[in-house]
């Protein structure tokens, strides 16, 4: 199976909910992230803000403990 790496930069809306699968004991995290696209607009020399994206994430990992996954709500 191929691994897919994705980077989402934004604010965590909810704290991760941790659980383990029953068969493979894989750690699963569920949480929501808000992200807003921004770009530099050189005319007024200020940033231009796009629309917000709200994303619900389900992350499967074989990490050993939730402390290795830094997430701060806010």
Secondary structure as UniProt FT lines:
FT   STRAND          11..12
FT   STRAND          17..20
FT   TURN            22..24
FT   STRAND          27..41
FT   TURN            42..45
FT   STRAND          46..61
FT   HELIX           66..68
//
